[in-house]
Amino acid sequence: MRKYEMMTILSLDDKGSFDSKKYFNETFSSLEMKVIEEKDMGVRDLAYPIKKITRGHYFLFQLETENQKNIALLNKNLKLNKNILRTLLLVKDE
């Protein structure tokens, strides 16, 4: 199994109507990904505005999956969600 690390920044504007934990758990389980560690890094200022937004809620995930096609599907799902400002997904070296 390959291990991945994913950092995600969520918009604060729609936070009340968007349940991030539920969304990420459903997405990871549907793609047969195992969450090793989940870290809520809180609200921080962005280095530069994204879509005129200057603050975001940061999440860090340690993931594991066997099928690498799931990574492409994960990226596609995350790009379609309007509440997610940015995502960075990296392969972890062992």
N, C-alpha and C positions, 0 to 999 in steps of 0.2 A: 504494500500500500504506500502511496505517495502522500507526503504531508505538505500542507499549504498554510500560508498565513494571509489573512484578509483584513484590511483596515477599511472601514466604511464611515462616511460622514453623512448624517441625516439632517435634513432641513428642520428647523424649529417651528416653522410656520404652521405646518399641518400635524404637529406632534400629538395633539389631542385626539385626532380622529384616526391616527395611524398607530397600530400596535406592533412595534418593531420586533419584540421577542417572538410573538406568534408568527409574524411574517417570515423571519429568518428560520425558525424551527420547522415550519411547513416547507419552506424552500429546500432546506438541507435534507430533510427526511424524504421528500419526493425525488431528490436526485441521489439518494442512497449515500449521503455523506455523513461521516461521523464527526461530531463536534468534540474535540479534545479539551479545549478551553475557550471560554467566552469571557471577555473583559469589557465592562462598561467604563469607558474613560471619561465620561461626563461631557459637559458643554464647554467648548473652547472657542476662542477667536480664530478665524481663518487667516491665513497668511495674506490672502488677497480675496476680494469679493467673488463669489460664484453666483451668477444669476441675481446680482444685487443683494446677496445675503452675506453677512459678515460674521455670523456665529453658527456653529453646527454641533451636533451631538455625535461623538466619536465612539465607535465600537471596534474591538479587535477580536478576531476569531482564529483559532488554531483548528484546521480541518484535516480530514483524512479521507481518501477515496481510492478505489481501485481503478475505476473507469475514468480515463482522462477526457472522454466526451462530455462528462458531467460538468467539467470546468467551463467549457464553451457555453453550455446551457445555463450555468450559473451566471456567467457574465451577461448573457442575453437577458435573463430575468431581471438582473439588477439594473441594467440600463433602461428597461421599460418602466421601472418604478419612479414616479415623479418625486417621491419623498427623499430619494437617495441622491445626494449631490455629487459625491465622488466615491470610487472604490478602487483599491489597489490590491491585487491578488498576486502573491509571490510563492514560488516553490521553495520549501525549506530544505536546505542541505542537511544530510545526516552526518 
